[in-house]
Amino acid sequence: MSGSSIENNQEIPESSAPPNFIRHFIEEDIQTGKYDGRVVTRFPPEPNGYLHIGHAKSICLNFGLSIDYHGACHLRFDDTNPEKEEVEYVESIEADVRWLGFDWKDHLYFTSDYFDKLYDYAVSLIQMGKAYVDSLSAEEIRRYRGTLTEPGKDSPYRNRSVDENLALFEKMKEGHFDEGACVLRAKINMAAPNMVMRDPALYRIRKASHHRTKDKWCIYPMYDFAHCLSDSIERITHSICTLEFENNRELYDWILDALNVYHPRQIEFARLNLSYTVLSKRKLIELVTNGHVTGWDDPRMPTISGLRRRGYTPESIRKFCERIGVAKRDSMVDLGLLEYMIREDLNKKAHRVMAVLNPLRVVIENYPEEQTEMLTAVNNPGEPDMGTRQLPFSKVLFIEQDDFMEEPPKKFFRLSPGREVRLRYAYFLTCTGVVKDDNGLVVELRCTYDPATRGGDAPDGRKVKSTIHWVSADHAIDAQVRLYENLFSSENPATEEDFKLCINENSVQALSGCKVEPSLATAMPGFQCQFERLGYFCVDTRDSTPGNPVFNRTVTLKDMWAKIKDR
């Protein structure tokens, strides 16, 4: 999008983001002078759970638009359901938004800030004859509403007088009625084609203490009533919602027009659907409360806190949200795209290190006893500015068990009896013998090395077909490593009859006795690195202790899920 002068002498700012229909609407409003050329968006989470990757899409969209158009984005907590809301969720949401790289500055709000004003708006609707207190039960209200093909019918309480409705609503506020005894409904049209418009509820009774207002209120506004009016109070210009609120836009407009108040523009976009993932808050809560995962920040969870703990970076998530774009139709995004984004990001910034997950002992018989030499290793081959480090090399090493086969197939080029390989940053190594335990399992290799090949090729020009990683046995640090796979084995678990039956039993494998190079002894929680040949890992922020690191695999070096599915 290029900057362009327009008739009212306002200018559309430059932006590197791809064009989409939301930007088209915003630029249309800027060009016509609507909202005086302002752009004010908002991100309105409910504080009853942790944010997930789907919320990240909305965060990046709303804050990104406000940045690109030199406006503002409000962080507003939709705290209208006291039974499910907690300060813990408020704090986690603020932390997640900040971690993603966005700042609401002084625009932090709560819907509960407006409870007095929202109550006054409800009273105004009653006074205008556009709202009434209904004493039908919830089940009766459902029956009276009708169906998609049949109109609803009026409640017998629909024609109560204004004075009676005002008195009843005041009694609701003062706590004279039990929960479910009555609700305040808008008086619109029980035969409306859009069922949302069939006298929707505006207020209900909830005798629960609120995390901010405590016991001041026992009635609380419904989302559709509170949301549009909160937007109006804050003078939001563009209220950007996910597609499931498209039918509710008619009610959004009706409430604002009925009260003749400032009127933002609601725009809907398709929510994120990610393969091998569930993003329903109800399902995520079920995973946590039933112990299928270890908590909201379990690295298998699609929550922002889970992705952060697993080693995802804010840059990779922002780039992912930019890449998938904004659409008006629901579609499924391949999880592989998200994994590609973190690989692309970590490839540039992660240190390369050596780690052996399933150690096999190697004794180099012709290496001098008690000798240790330091070898120079590159921290990141693609980023020279990241420098080098020193690796200790000694007579006894550990290599991966998978890097040796006693009877290798034709295309196996790693270590086997009589075969020579290169040790990364070190020497050519030849296997001369094996040591087995009483069960016939190989527990140690006997090898020789060529001193003339240190850090390079053989002087005589001979070649090897494989380079393997290693760590010095005398200097290695013991570590626990967790290998993560997809939490679900179904590509679309949300469509299964019971999504929990699709949980992948192999979604985490905890390995103990792993060996990592000594430079990782002081690695701090959150440190990200690439275990050469194995994948990208980070030091766990919850379970690691000084000298006892726990590493979470962020992502493999390439997409392995297609192979895993076919096991």
C-alpha positions in Angstrom: 0.0 0.0 0.0 1.5 3.3 -1.0 0.8 6.7 0.6 -1.7 8.8 -1.4 -3.1 12.3 -0.9 -6.9 12.5 -0.7 -9.5 15.2 -1.0 -9.7 16.1 2.7 -5.9 16.6 2.7 -5.4 13.5 4.9 -2.8 11.0 3.9 -3.1 7.2 4.1 0.2 6.1 5.8 2.7 3.8 4.2 2.5 0.1 5.2 4.4 -3.0 4.3 1.5 -5.2 5.3 -0.4 -6.9 2.5 -3.8 -5.3 1.5 -7.0 -6.9 2.7 -10.7 -6.0 2.9 -10.4 -4.6 6.4 -7.7 -2.2 5.3 -9.9 -1.3 2.4 -12.7 -0.3 4.7 -10.4 1.7 7.0 -8.9 3.6 4.1 -12.4 4.2 2.7 -13.4 5.8 6.1 -10.2 7.8 6.1 -10.8 9.1 2.6 -14.4 10.1 3.4 -13.4 11.8 6.7 -15.5 9.4 8.8 -14.4 9.4 12.4 -12.4 12.5 11.6 -9.7 10.3 10.0 -9.0 8.6 13.3 -8.3 4.8 13.6 -8.9 3.3 17.0 -9.2 -0.5 17.4 -9.4 -2.7 20.4 -8.6 -6.2 21.6 -11.3 -7.3 24.0 -10.5 -10.6 25.7 -12.6 -12.3 28.4 -10.4 -12.8 31.5 -11.6 -16.4 31.9 -8.7 -18.3 30.3 -5.3 -18.0 28.7 -4.8 -16.5 25.2 -4.0 -18.9 22.4 -2.6 -18.6 18.9 -6.0 -17.7 17.5 -6.0 -14.6 19.8 -2.5 -13.8 18.6 -4.0 -13.4 15.1 -6.5 -10.8 16.5 -3.8 -9.1 18.6 -1.5 -8.7 15.7 -4.3 -7.5 13.4 -5.8 -4.9 15.8 -2.5 -3.6 17.1 -0.9 -3.7 13.7 -3.7 -1.7 12.1 -3.4 1.0 14.9 0.3 1.2 14.3 0.1 1.4 10.5 -2.6 4.1 10.6 -1.0 6.0 13.4 -3.9 5.4 15.7 -4.4 3.6 19.0 -5.4 0.1 20.1 -7.2 -0.4 23.4 -6.8 -3.5 25.6 -10.2 -4.0 27.2 -11.2 -6.8 29.4 -14.7 -8.0 28.8 -15.3 -8.9 32.4 -19.1 -9.4 32.5 -19.1 -13.0 33.8 -17.9 -12.9 37.4 -18.3 -16.7 37.9 -15.4 -17.5 35.5 -13.1 -14.5 35.7 -9.9 -14.3 37.8 -7.1 -11.8 38.2 -4.7 -14.6 37.2 -6.1 -14.5 33.7 -5.9 -10.7 33.5 -2.3 -10.7 34.4 -1.5 -13.5 31.9 -3.3 -11.7 29.1 -1.3 -8.5 29.8 1.9 -10.5 29.8 1.1 -12.3 26.6 0.2 -9.1 24.7 3.4 -7.4 25.9 5.5 -10.5 25.0 4.1 -10.4 21.5 5.6 -6.9 21.2 2.6 -4.6 21.6 1.9 -1.7 23.9 -1.6 -0.4 24.7 0.1 2.6 26.5 -2.5 4.3 28.7 -5.4 2.6 27.0 -6.2 -0.2 29.5 -9.9 -0.6 30.2 -12.4 -3.0 31.8 -16.0 -3.3 30.8 -16.7 -3.3 34.6 -15.5 0.4 34.4 -18.7 1.1 32.6 -21.2 -0.9 34.7 -22.9 2.3 36.0 -23.1 3.8 32.6 -24.4 0.5 31.0 -27.1 0.3 33.7 -28.2 3.9 32.8 -28.3 2.9 29.1 -30.5 0.0 29.9 -32.8 2.2 31.9 -33.0 4.6 28.9 -34.1 1.7 26.6 -36.8 0.8 29.1 -38.0 4.4 29.3 -38.2 4.5 25.4 -40.3 1.3 25.5 -37.5 -0.6 23.8 -36.7 -3.0 26.7 -38.7 -5.0 29.2 -38.2 -7.3 32.1 -39.2 -10.9 31.2 -40.2 -13.4 33.9 -40.2 -16.4 31.6 -37.7 -19.2 32.5 -34.6 -19.8 30.3 -36.3 -22.9 28.9 -39.5 -21.0 28.1 -37.6 -18.2 26.4 -35.9 -20.8 24.2 -39.3 -22.3 23.3 -40.8 -18.9 22.6 -37.9 -17.9 20.3 -39.0 -20.1 17.4 -36.8 -21.7 14.8 -35.0 -20.8 11.7 -38.1 -21.5 9.7 -40.8 -20.5 12.3 -41.2 -17.1 13.9 -41.1 -16.8 17.6 -44.0 -15.6 19.7 -44.2 -12.7 22.2 -43.6 -13.3 25.8 -46.7 -12.7 28.0 -44.6 -10.1 29.9 -43.6 -8.2 26.8 -46.2 -5.5 27.2 -45.5 -4.6 30.8 -45.7 -0.8 31.3 -42.6 1.3 31.4 -43.1 2.1 35.1 -43.5 -1.6 35.9 -40.4 -2.5 33.9 -38.4 0.2 35.6 -39.5 -1.0 39.1 -38.7 -4.6 38.3 -35.3 -3.7 36.8 -34.5 -1.7 40.0 -35.5 -4.8 42.1 -33.2 -7.0 39.9 -30.4 -4.6 40.7 -31.2 -4.6 44.4 -31.1 -8.4 44.6 -34.8 -9.1 45.2 -34.9 -11.9 42.6 -33.1 -15.3 42.4 -30.9 -16.1 39.5 -33.0 -17.1 36.5 -36.1 -15.5 37.8 -36.1 -12.8 35.2 -34.0 -11.0 32.6 -34.0 -7.7 30.8 -34.7 -8.1 27.1 -34.7 -5.8 24.1 -38.1 -5.3 22.5 -37.3 -5.7 18.8 -39.2 -8.3 16.7 -40.0 -11.9 17.6 -40.5 -12.7 13.9 -37.2 -11.3 12.8 -35.4 -13.5 10.2 -32.2 -13.1 12.2 -32.9 -15.0 15.4 -30.4 -12.7 17.2 -32.9 -9.9 16.9 -35.8 -11.9 18.5 -35.8 -9.8 21.8 -32.3 -10.7 22.9 -31.4 -10.6 26.6 -29.5 -7.5 27.8 -29.1 -8.2 31.5 -29.2 -11.3 33.7 -28.9 -12.0 37.4 -25.6 -13.4 38.7 -25.2 -13.4 42.5 -21.4 -13.8 42.4 -18.6 -11.6 43.6 -16.8 -9.8 40.8 -12.9 -9.7 40.7 -13.0 -5.9 40.5 -16.4 -4.6 41.6 -16.8 -7.2 44.4 -20.4 -7.4 45.6 -21.6 -4.1 44.2 -23.6 -5.7 41.4 -25.8 -8.8 41.2 -26.9 -8.1 37.6 -24.5 -8.1 34.7 -24.8 -7.0 31.1 -24.8 -9.6 28.3 -21.9 -9.5 25.9 -23.8 -8.1 22.9 -25.1 -5.2 25.0 -21.8 -4.4 26.8 -19.6 -4.9 23.8 -21.1 -2.3 21.4 -21.6 0.3 24.2 -18.1 -0.2 25.5 -16.8 0.4 21.9 -19.0 3.5 21.8 -17.8 4.9 25.2 -14.2 4.5 24.1 -14.9 6.0 20.7 -13.5 3.0 18.9 -13.6 3.5 15.1 -13.4 0.0 13.8 -14.6 -2.9 16.0 -13.0 -5.9 14.4 -14.6 -9.3 15.4 -14.3 -12.9 14.2 -16.9 -14.3 11.8 -19.2 -15.8 14.3 -20.3 -12.3 15.3 -21.5 -11.4 11.8 -25.1 -12.1 12.7 -24.8 -10.1 15.8 -23.8 -7.0 13.9 -27.4 -6.2 13.3 -28.0 -6.1 17.1 -24.7 -4.1 17.6 -26.1 -1.5 15.2 -29.6 -1.6 16.7 -28.5 -0.9 20.3 -26.3 2.0 19.3 -28.9 3.5 17.0 -31.7 3.1 19.5 -29.7 5.0 22.1 -28.5 7.5 19.5 -24.8 7.3 20.7 -21.5 7.3 18.9 -21.4 4.4 16.4 -18.2 2.4 15.5 -18.1 0.2 12.5 -18.1 -3.5 13.1 -16.1 -5.7 10.7 -15.8 -9.5 10.8 -13.0 -11.7 9.7 -12.4 -15.4 9.7 -10.9 -16.9 12.9 -7.8 -19.0 12.8 -8.3 -22.8 12.5 -5.0 -24.7 12.9 -4.5 -28.3 11.9 -3.9 -30.9 14.7 -5.0 -28.3 17.2 -8.1 -27.3 19.2 -8.7 -23.6 19.9 -12.0 -23.8 21.6 -11.7 -22.3 25.1 -14.0 -24.9 26.4 -11.9 -27.7 25.0 -8.7 -26.2 26.2 -10.1 -25.8 29.7 -11.2 -29.5 29.6 -7.6 -30.5 28.7 -6.2 -28.6 31.7 -8.8 -29.5 34.3 -8.9 -33.2 33.4 -5.1 -33.5 33.5 -4.5 -34.3 29.8 -1.8 -31.6 29.9 0.3 -30.2 32.8 -1.3 -26.7 32.7 -2.1 -23.7 30.5 1.6 -23.3 29.7 2.2 -27.0 28.8 4.5 -26.8 25.7 2.0 -28.9 23.8 -0.8 -26.4 24.2 -1.6 -23.7 21.6 -1.7 -21.1 24.2 0.7 -18.2 23.9 2.3 -19.1 27.3 2.7 -22.7 26.1 4.3 -21.6 22.8 6.6 -19.3 24.7 7.6 -22.1 27.1 8.2 -24.4 24.1 10.6 -21.8 22.6 8.5 -20.0 20.1 9.5 -16.4 19.6 7.2 -13.4 19.3 8.8 -12.6 15.9 7.8 -16.0 14.5 4.2 -15.7 15.7 3.9 -12.2 14.3 5.3 -13.4 11.0 2.9 -16.3 11.0 -0.1 -14.1 11.6 1.1 -11.8 8.8 1.6 -14.7 6.4 -1.8 -16.3 6.9 -3.5 -12.9 6.2 -7.1 -11.9 6.8 -10.0 -13.6 5.0 -13.8 -13.6 5.1 -14.1 -17.4 4.9 -13.1 -20.0 7.4 -10.3 -22.3 6.3 -7.7 -24.6 7.9 -4.1 -23.4 8.2 -1.5 -26.1 8.2 0.4 -26.4 11.5 3.5 -26.9 9.4 3.4 -23.2 8.4 3.7 -22.1 12.0 6.6 -24.5 12.5 8.3 -23.2 9.3 8.1 -19.7 10.8 9.9 -20.6 14.0 12.5 -22.5 12.1 13.1 -19.5 9.8 13.5 -17.2 12.8 15.6 -19.5 15.0 17.9 -20.3 12.1 19.2 -16.8 12.2 19.4 -16.3 16.0 19.9 -19.7 17.7 23.3 -20.9 18.8 24.4 -24.3 17.5 25.5 -26.6 20.2 26.2 -30.3 20.6 23.9 -32.7 22.5 23.6 -36.4 22.6 20.1 -37.6 23.5 20.7 -41.4 23.5 24.4 -41.8 24.4 26.7 -44.5 23.2 30.2 -44.5 24.8 33.2 -44.3 22.4 36.8 -45.0 23.5 39.5 -43.7 21.1 42.2 -46.2 21.7 45.0 -44.2 20.1 44.2 -40.9 21.8 46.6 -40.0 24.6 45.5 -40.8 28.1 44.5 -37.8 30.3 44.8 -35.4 27.3 42.1 -32.7 26.6 42.3 -30.3 23.8 40.1 -27.4 22.9 38.5 -27.3 19.5 36.9 -24.2 17.9 33.3 -24.4 17.0 31.1 -21.9 15.2 28.1 -20.6 17.1 26.0 -20.0 13.9 27.5 -20.7 10.4 25.1 -18.2 8.9 25.8 -15.4 11.3 29.5 -14.8 11.7 28.9 -12.0 14.3 27.7 -14.6 16.7 31.3 -15.8 17.2 32.8 -19.1 18.2 33.2 -21.2 21.3 35.7 -23.8 22.6 34.7 -27.5 22.8 36.7 -29.9 24.9 37.8 -33.2 23.2 39.2 -36.2 25.0 39.8 -39.9 24.8 36.2 -40.9 25.7 33.2 -39.5 23.9 29.5 -40.0 23.6 27.7 -40.2 20.2 24.1 -41.0 19.4 23.1 -44.6 19.4 21.4 -44.1 16.1 24.7 -43.1 14.6 26.1 -46.6 14.8 24.9 -49.9 13.3 26.7 -53.1 13.5 25.2 -54.4 10.3 24.2 -51.3 8.3 21.9 -51.3 5.3 23.2 -50.1 2.0 22.4 -46.4 2.4 23.6 -46.1 6.0 26.7 -43.9 5.9 27.3 -43.3 9.6 29.5 -45.3 11.9 29.8 -49.1 11.6 32.7 -51.6 12.1 35.6 -50.7 9.8 33.9 -47.5 8.6 35.3 -44.0 8.9 33.2 -40.8 9.7 34.0 -37.2 10.6 33.4 -35.9 14.1 32.0 -32.4 13.8 34.8 -29.8 14.3 37.2 -32.6 15.3 38.8 -35.6 13.6 38.1 -38.6 11.3 37.1 -41.5 13.4 37.1 -45.3 12.5 35.3 -48.0 14.4 37.6 -50.9 15.2 35.5 -52.9 17.6 32.4 -53.2 19.8 31.7 -54.1 23.4 28.4 -55.8 24.3 26.6 -56.5 27.5 25.2 -59.9 28.6 22.1 -59.4 26.5 24.1 -58.8 23.3 23.5 -55.1 23.2 26.3 -52.7 22.0 27.3 -50.6 25.0 30.7 -49.2 23.8 32.6 -48.7 20.7 36.4 -49.0 20.3 37.8 -46.6 17.7 40.9 -44.9 16.3 41.3 -41.3 15.1 43.5 -39.7 12.5 45.4 -36.8 14.2 46.1 -35.3 10.7 42.4 -34.5 10.1 41.8 -32.0 13.0 39.0 -29.7 11.9 39.4 -30.4 8.2 39.9 -32.9 5.4 42.4 -35.8 5.3 45.8 -34.7 3.8 45.7 -37.8 1.5 42.4 -36.6 0.0 40.2 -39.5 1.2 36.6 -38.6 1.8 33.9 -39.6 4.3 30.2 -39.6 3.6 29.0 -38.6 7.1 29.6 -36.1 9.8 28.2 -36.9 13.3 28.0 -34.9 16.5 29.5 -35.8 19.9 30.3 -34.6 23.4 33.4 -35.3 25.6 32.4 -37.8 28.3 34.6 -36.1 30.9 33.1 -32.7 30.3 29.5 -33.4 29.4 26.6 -32.0 31.4 23.7 -34.3 32.3 20.4 -33.0 31.1 16.7 -34.0 30.7 15.3 -33.4 27.2 11.6 -33.4 26.3 10.7 -34.3 22.7 7.3 -32.9 21.7 5.0 -34.0 18.9 1.5 -32.8 18.1 -1.0 -33.2 20.9 -3.6 -34.6 18.6 -3.3 -37.4 16.0 -6.3 -36.1 14.0 -5.8 -33.3 11.5 -9.1 -31.7 12.7 -9.8 -33.0 16.2 -12.5 -30.4 16.8 -14.8 -32.3 14.3 -14.4 -35.6 16.1 -17.2 -36.9 18.2 -14.9 -36.9 21.3 -11.8 -34.8 20.6 -10.0 -36.3 23.6 -9.9 -39.7 21.9 -7.6 -38.1 19.4 -4.9 -37.2 21.9 -1.6 -38.5 20.7 -0.2 -40.8 23.4 3.3 -40.0 22.1 2.9 -36.3 22.3 5.8 -36.0 24.8 8.8 -38.2 25.4 11.0 -37.3 28.4 14.6 -38.5 28.0 16.9 -38.6 31.0 20.6 -39.2 31.0 21.2 -37.0 27.9 24.6 -35.4 27.5 25.1 -31.8 26.4 28.3 -29.8 25.9 29.7 -27.9 28.9 28.9 -24.4 27.5 25.2 -25.2 28.4 26.0 -25.6 32.1 25.1 -21.9 32.7 22.3 -21.6 30.1 19.5 -19.6 31.6 15.8 -20.5 31.4 14.5 -19.5 28.0 17.8 -19.9 26.2 17.3 -21.1 22.7 19.7 -23.2 20.7 19.9 -25.7 17.9 21.1 -29.2 18.9 23.1 -30.0 15.8 21.3 -32.5 13.6 18.5 -32.9 16.1 16.3 -29.7 16.2 15.7 -26.5 18.0 15.5 -26.5 21.8 15.1 -24.1 24.7 15.8 -24.3 28.4 12.5 -24.9 30.2 11.4 -21.9 32.2 9.6 -23.9 34.9 11.5 -27.0 35.7 15.1 -26.1 35.0 17.4 -25.4 38.0 21.1 -24.2 38.0 23.3 -27.0 36.8 20.3 -29.2 36.0 18.9 -27.9 32.7 15.7 -29.3 31.2 15.4 -28.8 27.4 12.2 -28.6 25.5 12.3 -29.3 21.8 10.7 -26.4 20.0 10.7 -27.9 16.6 12.5 -30.4 14.5 15.0 -29.3 11.8 12.4 -30.3 9.1 8.8 -31.4 9.0 8.7 -34.9 10.5 5.0 -35.1 11.1 4.2 -36.7 7.8 6.5 -39.6 8.7 5.1 -39.8 12.3 1.5 -40.1 11.0 2.5 -43.1 8.9 4.1 -45.1 11.8 
